[in-house]
Amino acid sequence: MSRANGTPYAPHTDEETAAMLAEIGVDDEEALFDIPDAVGFDGEFGIEPRTEREIRDECARMFARNDDLTEFLGRGHYGHYVPSVVDHLADRAEFLTSYTQYQPEVSQGFLQALFEYQSMLVELTGLDVANCSMYDAATALGEAATLADRVRSTSGDTVLVPEQLRDGKRAVLENYCDGADLTVETYPMADGTADVDALADRAGDDVAMLYAESPTVRGCIEERLAAIGDLADETDALFVLGSDVVALSVLESPAAVGADVVVGEAGSLGLPTAYGMGLGIFACSDDFLRQVPGRLVGASEDADGDRAYTLTLQTREQHIRKERATSNICTNQAWVALRAAIHAATLGPDGLVDLANDCVREAADLADRIDGLSGAAAPVHDRHHFREFAVRVDQPAPAVAEDLETEGFAVHAIGDHLLQVCVTDLNAGRTDGLVAAFEEVL
């Protein structure tokens, strides 16, 4: 069909295709691709046809082979109960079929939802600006490092991070820094949180960005964030704080401790634990408004004076000249941000705080019960904890974790004699079983 028939989709005609192929000297489109025979499609899938019922039965048999484990895993991946209203609203066709809201006149509902999501992050962080399109916490941290390289007046090229940092996050950060000619170095930790005295000795003019986390990778609340912020300010380094949306509802405001940028995970709201799929937080002060990666949804007025929403800033290379782009982050996380916004709105301010308080209380209660067992000590760090904590065991930790798995429980082994346990509202009802399993295997 042509544009004259009412559709903007105008495919090439056979004559146009033939002319283009002749111009570049090939016979057909397949000649443009070098596909190995081993993976090329030969016209046959080799899949025996089966009915829908047969396929469902086969899938049921396959899924039944999975181990029936209750997960007490964390370290960056957290599951909370997702209310059914999230699925019912997010699965509406107008949300599922919308990719990037390039045409605001037909995307007002989705744009408003994303504006609300950004507003929630601004309220939780105390900062001025938040975007709605980061892959996950690791890529958000990488984007913060490249932002620091662009905006700081210091001549430094060092990014300082805690020595206790999730491996995957560190690897993604190093990928970002390698392309920007930045160097990633670590500063010491003391009892699960930053060794601020050692950090003060290391901080200097060569540091472009200083990163801290609260909660830390071991679930500890960082108690000296203001001191870390002061160190960053004294050395003109960008202070980046890592956290998550649930924890931010009860922790000290990042803006109050001097954070320039807040990164982390929002996927703990609106998503089941996927160990891969996530949603990155990225919030910052107005000073860096035009350096924010991804997209920003803004509120304005239409010709009739009514409130209207649009993509205000789009600073990636897909929208502007490559040399002016702040980021090449492309895949749109808008639908995931929508789910997080629906979940947060469903909980409301009081419900979000209640959930966060449960993360503190349940972790403390479980640690206390494990600490009462012979052969175990918990929590290892004398700190306040959020969701998770480390356990020291007399036996080799990998062996204990394996024995717990045979009892139906999954925990992290993080050292020769260290385990890590994470408790949320999803597994809090199985803590009796976990404690009994610990007692059995120890």
VEXDREN-2710 file (C-alpha; in Angstrom, 1 decimal):
% VEXDREN-2710
k/r/px/py/pz
1/MET/0.0/0.0/0.0
2/SER/1.1/3.6/-0.6
3/ARG/0.9/6.7/1.5
4/ALA/-2.1/7.8/-0.7
5/ASN/-4.0/4.8/0.7
6/GLY/-3.6/6.0/4.3
7/THR/-0.5/4.2/5.6
8/PRO/3.0/5.6/6.1
9/TYR/4.5/2.3/5.3
10/ALA/5.8/2.3/1.7
11/PRO/7.9/-0.8/0.9
12/HIS/10.3/-0.9/-2.1
13/THR/8.8/-2.2/-5.3
14/ASP/10.4/-5.1/-7.1
15/GLU/11.8/-2.7/-9.7
16/GLU/13.4/-0.5/-7.0
17/THR/14.9/-3.5/-5.2
18/ALA/16.3/-4.8/-8.5
19/ALA/17.8/-1.4/-9.3
20/MET/19.6/-1.1/-6.0
21/LEU/21.0/-4.7/-6.2
22/ALA/22.2/-4.0/-9.7
23/GLU/23.9/-0.8/-8.5
24/ILE/25.9/-2.6/-5.9
25/GLY/26.6/-5.6/-8.1
26/VAL/24.8/-8.5/-6.4
27/ASP/22.0/-10.8/-7.6
28/ASP/19.8/-10.9/-4.5
29/GLU/19.5/-9.8/-0.9
30/GLU/21.0/-13.0/0.5
31/ALA/24.3/-12.1/-1.1
32/LEU/24.5/-9.1/1.3
33/PHE/24.8/-11.5/4.3
34/ASP/27.6/-13.9/5.2
35/ILE/25.6/-16.6/7.1
36/PRO/27.5/-19.9/7.9
37/ASP/25.7/-22.9/6.6
38/ALA/25.6/-24.4/10.1
39/VAL/23.2/-21.7/11.3
40/GLY/21.5/-20.7/8.0
41/PHE/17.8/-21.6/7.6
42/ASP/17.4/-24.2/4.9
43/GLY/13.6/-24.1/4.8
44/GLU/13.0/-26.7/7.4
45/PHE/12.8/-26.2/11.2
46/GLY/13.2/-29.9/12.0
47/ILE/10.5/-29.6/14.7
48/GLU/7.8/-32.2/14.8
49/PRO/4.4/-30.6/14.7
50/ARG/2.3/-31.0/17.8
51/THR/-1.0/-29.8/19.2
52/GLU/-1.2/-27.0/21.8
53/ARG/-2.2/-29.6/24.4
54/GLU/0.8/-31.8/23.6
55/ILE/3.1/-28.9/23.9
56/ARG/1.6/-27.8/27.2
57/ASP/2.0/-31.3/28.6
58/GLU/5.6/-31.4/27.4
59/CYS/6.4/-28.1/29.0
60/ALA/4.8/-29.3/32.3
61/ARG/7.0/-32.4/32.3
62/MET/10.1/-30.2/31.6
63/PHE/9.3/-27.7/34.3
64/ALA/8.6/-30.5/36.8
65/ARG/12.3/-31.5/36.6
66/ASN/13.3/-28.2/38.1
67/ASP/14.5/-28.3/41.7
68/ASP/11.9/-27.1/44.2
69/LEU/14.1/-24.5/46.0
70/THR/13.2/-21.6/48.2
71/GLU/15.6/-18.9/47.4
72/PHE/17.3/-16.8/50.1
73/LEU/19.5/-15.1/47.4
74/GLY/20.1/-11.4/47.0
75/ARG/23.3/-9.5/46.2
76/GLY/21.6/-7.1/43.7
77/HIS/18.6/-9.2/42.7
78/TYR/15.6/-8.9/45.0
79/GLY/12.0/-10.2/44.8
80/HIS/9.0/-8.6/46.4
81/TYR/5.4/-9.6/46.0
82/VAL/4.1/-7.9/42.9
83/PRO/0.3/-7.0/43.3
84/SER/-1.9/-8.4/40.5
85/VAL/-2.9/-4.9/39.5
86/VAL/0.6/-4.4/38.1
87/ASP/0.0/-7.2/35.5
88/HIS/-3.5/-6.1/34.8
89/LEU/-2.7/-2.5/34.1
90/ALA/0.8/-3.0/32.5
91/ASP/-0.6/-5.6/30.1
92/ARG/-3.1/-3.2/28.5
93/ALA/-2.5/-3.1/24.7
94/GLU/-1.7/0.6/24.7
95/PHE/1.3/0.0/27.0
96/LEU/2.5/-3.3/25.5
97/THR/2.6/-2.0/21.9
98/SER/4.2/1.3/22.7
99/TYR/8.0/1.4/22.3
100/THR/9.4/4.9/22.4
101/GLN/6.9/7.7/22.7
102/TYR/8.1/9.6/19.7
103/GLN/4.6/10.9/19.0
104/PRO/3.4/12.6/22.2
105/GLU/0.0/13.4/20.7
106/VAL/-0.9/9.7/20.8
107/SER/1.2/8.7/23.8
108/GLN/-0.1/11.0/26.6
109/GLY/-1.1/8.2/29.0
110/PHE/2.2/6.4/28.8
111/LEU/4.2/9.6/29.0
112/GLN/2.2/10.7/32.1
113/ALA/3.0/7.3/33.7
114/LEU/6.7/7.7/33.0
115/PHE/6.6/11.3/34.3
116/GLU/5.1/10.0/37.5
117/TYR/7.9/7.4/37.8
118/GLN/10.5/10.1/37.4
119/SER/8.7/12.2/40.0
120/MET/8.8/9.2/42.5
121/LEU/12.5/8.9/42.0
122/VAL/13.0/12.6/42.5
123/GLU/11.1/12.4/45.8
124/LEU/12.9/9.4/47.0
125/THR/16.4/10.7/46.2
126/GLY/15.9/14.4/46.9
127/LEU/17.6/15.2/43.6
128/ASP/16.2/17.4/40.8
129/VAL/16.2/15.1/37.8
130/ALA/15.5/11.4/37.1
131/ASN/15.3/9.5/33.8
132/CYS/13.3/6.5/32.9
133/SER/15.5/4.4/30.6
134/MET/18.5/2.6/32.2
135/TYR/19.1/-1.1/31.7
136/ASP/20.0/-1.9/35.3
137/ALA/22.2/-0.7/38.2
138/ALA/25.4/-1.8/36.5
139/THR/24.9/0.2/33.3
140/ALA/23.6/3.2/35.4
141/LEU/26.9/3.1/37.3
142/GLY/28.8/3.0/34.0
143/GLU/26.8/6.0/32.7
144/ALA/27.6/7.9/35.9
145/ALA/31.3/7.3/35.3
146/THR/31.3/8.7/31.8
147/LEU/29.2/11.6/33.0
148/ALA/31.8/12.3/35.6
149/ASP/34.5/12.3/33.0
150/ARG/32.5/14.9/31.0
151/VAL/31.5/17.3/33.7
152/ARG/34.2/17.4/36.4
153/SER/36.9/20.1/36.2
154/THR/39.5/17.8/37.8
155/SER/42.1/16.4/35.5
156/GLY/41.8/13.0/37.2
157/ASP/40.8/9.8/35.4
158/THR/40.3/7.5/38.4
159/VAL/37.0/6.0/39.4
160/LEU/37.0/4.8/43.1
161/VAL/34.6/2.0/44.1
162/PRO/34.3/-0.2/47.2
163/GLU/36.5/-3.3/47.2
164/GLN/33.3/-5.3/48.1
165/LEU/31.4/-4.8/44.9
166/ARG/29.3/-7.3/42.9
167/ASP/31.5/-8.9/40.2
168/GLY/29.0/-8.2/37.4
169/LYS/28.7/-4.6/38.3
170/ARG/32.4/-4.1/38.5
171/ALA/32.8/-5.8/35.0
172/VAL/30.2/-3.5/33.4
173/LEU/31.8/-0.4/34.9
174/GLU/35.2/-1.4/33.6
175/ASN/33.8/-1.9/30.1
176/TYR/32.4/1.7/30.3
177/CYS/35.6/3.1/31.7
178/ASP/37.9/1.4/29.2
179/GLY/36.3/3.2/26.4
180/ALA/36.5/6.6/28.2
181/ASP/40.2/6.0/29.2
182/LEU/39.2/5.9/32.9
183/THR/40.8/3.6/35.5
184/VAL/38.8/1.8/38.1
185/GLU/40.4/1.4/41.6
186/THR/39.1/0.2/44.9
187/TYR/39.1/1.6/48.4
188/PRO/39.1/-0.6/51.6
189/MET/36.0/-1.7/53.5
190/ALA/35.8/-2.1/57.3
191/ASP/33.2/-4.4/58.8
192/GLY/30.9/-4.4/55.7
193/THR/31.0/-0.6/55.1
194/ALA/33.5/1.9/53.7
195/ASP/36.8/2.5/55.6
196/VAL/36.4/6.3/55.5
197/ASP/39.9/6.9/57.0
198/ALA/41.6/4.8/54.4
199/LEU/39.4/6.5/51.7
200/ALA/40.5/9.9/52.9
201/ASP/44.1/8.9/52.5
202/ARG/43.4/7.7/48.9
203/ALA/41.1/10.5/47.7
204/GLY/42.9/13.1/45.6
205/ASP/42.9/15.3/42.5
206/ASP/43.3/12.2/40.3
207/VAL/39.8/11.0/41.3
208/ALA/37.0/11.9/38.9
209/MET/34.2/9.9/40.6
210/LEU/33.8/8.4/44.1
211/TYR/31.2/5.7/44.4
212/ALA/29.6/4.3/47.6
213/GLU/26.6/2.0/48.2
214/SER/23.9/1.9/50.9
215/PRO/22.9/-0.8/51.4
216/THR/26.3/-2.3/50.5
217/VAL/26.6/-5.6/48.6
218/ARG/26.5/-7.4/52.0
219/GLY/23.4/-5.6/53.0
220/CYS/25.0/-3.2/55.5
221/ILE/23.7/0.4/55.9
222/GLU/26.5/2.8/55.1
223/GLU/26.6/5.1/58.2
224/ARG/29.1/7.7/57.1
225/LEU/27.8/8.8/53.7
226/ALA/28.0/12.5/54.6
227/ALA/31.7/12.1/55.3
228/ILE/32.2/10.3/52.0
229/GLY/30.3/13.2/50.3
230/ASP/32.6/15.7/52.0
231/LEU/35.7/13.9/50.7
232/ALA/34.3/13.9/47.2
233/ASP/33.5/17.6/47.4
234/GLU/37.0/18.5/48.8
235/THR/38.6/16.7/45.8
236/ASP/36.1/17.9/43.2
237/ALA/35.1/14.3/42.4
238/LEU/31.5/13.4/41.5
239/PHE/29.8/11.6/44.4
240/VAL/27.7/8.8/43.1
241/LEU/25.5/6.8/45.5
242/GLY/24.1/3.3/44.8
243/SER/20.9/2.2/46.4
244/ASP/17.4/0.9/45.4
245/VAL/13.9/2.2/45.5
246/VAL/12.7/0.3/48.5
247/ALA/15.7/1.2/50.7
248/LEU/15.5/4.8/49.7
249/SER/12.1/5.2/51.3
250/VAL/13.6/4.8/54.8
251/LEU/17.3/5.8/54.4
252/GLU/18.7/9.3/54.7
253/SER/18.0/11.3/51.5
254/PRO/21.0/11.1/49.1
255/ALA/20.7/14.8/48.5
256/ALA/21.2/15.4/52.2
257/VAL/24.5/13.6/52.2
258/GLY/25.8/15.5/49.1
259/ALA/25.2/12.9/46.4
260/ASP/25.5/14.3/42.9
261/VAL/24.1/11.2/41.2
262/VAL/22.1/8.3/42.5
263/VAL/22.1/5.0/40.6
264/GLY/20.8/1.5/41.5
265/GLU/17.9/-0.8/40.9
266/ALA/14.2/-0.1/40.6
267/GLY/13.3/-3.5/39.4
268/SER/12.7/-4.7/42.9
269/LEU/9.3/-3.1/42.4
270/GLY/7.1/-4.4/39.6
271/LEU/9.2/-7.3/38.5
272/PRO/9.8/-10.8/39.8
273/THR/13.3/-11.9/40.5
274/ALA/14.8/-12.5/37.0
275/TYR/18.6/-12.5/37.7
276/GLY/19.1/-10.5/34.5
277/MET/16.2/-8.3/33.7
278/GLY/16.2/-5.1/35.6
279/LEU/15.6/-1.4/35.6
280/GLY/18.3/1.1/36.4
281/ILE/17.9/4.2/38.5
282/PHE/19.6/7.4/37.4
283/ALA/18.9/10.6/39.2
284/CYS/21.0/13.8/39.5
285/SER/21.1/17.5/40.3
286/ASP/20.0/20.2/37.8
287/ASP/23.7/20.9/37.1
288/PHE/23.8/17.8/35.0
289/LEU/20.4/18.1/33.3
290/ARG/21.8/18.1/29.7
291/GLN/24.3/15.3/30.5
292/VAL/21.7/12.7/31.6
293/PRO/21.8/9.6/29.5
294/GLY/18.7/8.1/28.0
295/ARG/15.5/10.2/27.9
296/LEU/13.5/12.6/30.1
297/VAL/9.8/13.0/30.0
298/GLY/8.7/16.6/30.7
299/ALA/5.4/18.3/31.4
300/SER/4.3/21.3/29.4
301/GLU/1.1/22.8/27.9
302/ASP/-0.6/22.2/24.6
303/ALA/-2.1/24.9/22.3
304/ASP/-5.3/24.9/24.4
305/GLY/-3.4/25.5/27.6
306/ASP/-3.9/21.9/28.9
307/ARG/-1.2/20.0/30.6
308/ALA/0.7/17.8/28.1
309/TYR/3.7/15.4/28.2
310/THR/6.5/14.9/25.8
311/LEU/10.1/13.5/25.6
312/THR/11.8/16.7/26.6
313/LEU/15.5/15.6/26.3
314/GLN/16.8/12.8/24.2
315/THR/20.6/12.8/24.4
316/ARG/21.5/9.5/22.9
317/GLU/23.1/9.0/19.4
318/GLN/19.8/7.7/17.9
319/HIS/18.3/11.1/18.2
320/ILE/21.2/13.6/17.8
321/ARG/24.5/13.7/16.1
322/LYS/26.8/11.0/17.4
323/GLU/29.5/13.5/18.6
324/ARG/27.0/15.3/20.7
325/ALA/25.4/12.2/22.3
326/THR/26.0/11.6/26.0
327/SER/25.2/7.9/25.7
328/ASN/24.5/5.1/23.2
329/ILE/22.1/3.3/25.6
330/CYS/19.3/2.2/23.3
331/THR/16.8/-0.5/24.5
332/ASN/13.8/1.2/26.1
333/GLN/13.0/0.2/29.7
334/ALA/9.8/2.3/29.7
335/TRP/7.5/-0.6/30.2
336/VAL/9.5/-1.9/33.1
337/ALA/9.5/1.6/34.6
338/LEU/5.8/1.7/34.1
339/ARG/5.5/-1.5/36.2
340/ALA/7.7/-0.1/38.9
341/ALA/5.5/3.1/39.0
342/ILE/2.3/1.1/39.2
343/HIS/3.7/-1.0/42.1
344/ALA/5.0/2.0/44.0
345/ALA/1.7/3.8/43.5
346/THR/-0.2/0.8/44.7
347/LEU/1.8/0.6/47.9
348/GLY/1.6/4.3/48.4
349/PRO/4.1/6.2/50.6
350/ASP/3.1/4.4/53.8
351/GLY/3.1/1.0/52.2
352/LEU/6.5/1.5/50.7
353/VAL/7.9/2.5/54.1
354/ASP/6.2/-0.5/55.7
355/LEU/7.9/-2.8/53.1
356/ALA/11.3/-1.3/53.8
357/ASN/10.9/-1.6/57.6
358/ASP/10.0/-5.2/57.1
359/CYS/13.3/-5.6/55.2
360/VAL/15.1/-4.3/58.2
361/ARG/13.2/-6.2/60.9
362/GLU/13.0/-9.6/59.1
363/ALA/16.7/-9.6/58.4
364/ALA/17.5/-8.8/62.0
365/ASP/15.2/-11.5/63.3
366/LEU/16.5/-14.2/61.0
367/ALA/20.2/-13.3/61.7
368/ASP/19.4/-13.5/65.4
369/ARG/17.9/-17.0/65.0
370/ILE/20.8/-18.3/62.9
371/ASP/23.3/-16.8/65.4
372/GLY/21.8/-19.0/68.1
373/LEU/22.8/-22.2/66.3
374/SER/26.0/-24.1/67.0
375/GLY/28.6/-23.6/64.3
376/ALA/27.2/-20.3/62.9
377/ALA/27.5/-16.6/63.7
378/ALA/25.3/-13.9/62.3
379/PRO/25.4/-11.2/61.3
380/VAL/29.1/-11.1/60.6
381/HIS/29.2/-7.3/60.4
382/ASP/28.2/-5.2/63.4
383/ARG/26.0/-3.0/61.3
384/HIS/22.3/-2.3/60.6
385/HIS/21.2/-4.5/57.7
386/PHE/18.7/-4.2/54.9
387/ARG/17.2/-7.5/53.5
388/GLU/20.5/-9.5/53.7
389/PHE/23.4/-10.3/55.9
390/ALA/26.5/-12.4/56.0
391/VAL/26.8/-15.6/58.1
392/ARG/30.1/-17.1/59.3
393/VAL/30.0/-21.0/59.5
394/ASP/32.6/-23.3/61.0
395/GLN/32.4/-25.7/58.1
396/PRO/33.4/-24.8/54.6
397/ALA/30.8/-22.4/53.3
398/PRO/30.4/-24.0/49.8
399/ALA/29.7/-27.4/51.4
400/VAL/27.1/-25.9/53.7
401/ALA/25.4/-24.1/50.8
402/GLU/25.3/-27.4/48.9
403/ASP/23.8/-29.2/51.9
404/LEU/21.2/-26.5/52.3
405/GLU/20.3/-26.9/48.7
406/THR/19.6/-30.6/49.2
407/GLU/17.3/-29.4/52.0
408/GLY/15.5/-27.2/49.6
409/PHE/17.1/-23.8/50.3
410/ALA/19.4/-21.6/48.2
411/VAL/21.9/-19.2/49.7
412/HIS/25.1/-17.5/48.5
413/ALA/28.5/-18.8/49.4
414/ILE/30.7/-15.7/49.4
415/GLY/33.9/-16.9/51.0
416/ASP/35.6/-20.0/52.5
417/HIS/33.5/-19.7/55.6
418/LEU/31.0/-17.0/54.7
419/LEU/27.4/-17.3/53.5
420/GLN/25.0/-14.6/52.6
421/VAL/21.3/-14.8/53.3
422/CYS/18.5/-12.5/51.9
423/VAL/15.0/-12.3/53.3
424/THR/12.0/-10.5/51.8
425/ASP/8.3/-10.7/52.0
426/LEU/8.4/-13.5/49.4
427/ASN/10.4/-16.0/51.5
428/ALA/9.8/-14.7/55.0
429/GLY/7.2/-17.5/55.5
430/ARG/9.9/-20.1/55.0
431/THR/12.4/-18.8/57.6
432/ASP/11.5/-21.6/60.1
433/GLY/12.4/-24.2/57.5
434/LEU/15.7/-22.4/56.7
435/VAL/16.7/-22.3/60.3
436/ALA/15.8/-25.9/60.7
437/ALA/17.9/-26.8/57.6
438/PHE/20.8/-24.8/59.0
439/GLU/20.6/-26.7/62.3
440/GLU/20.5/-30.0/60.4
441/VAL/23.5/-29.4/58.1
442/LEU/25.7/-27.7/60.8
END
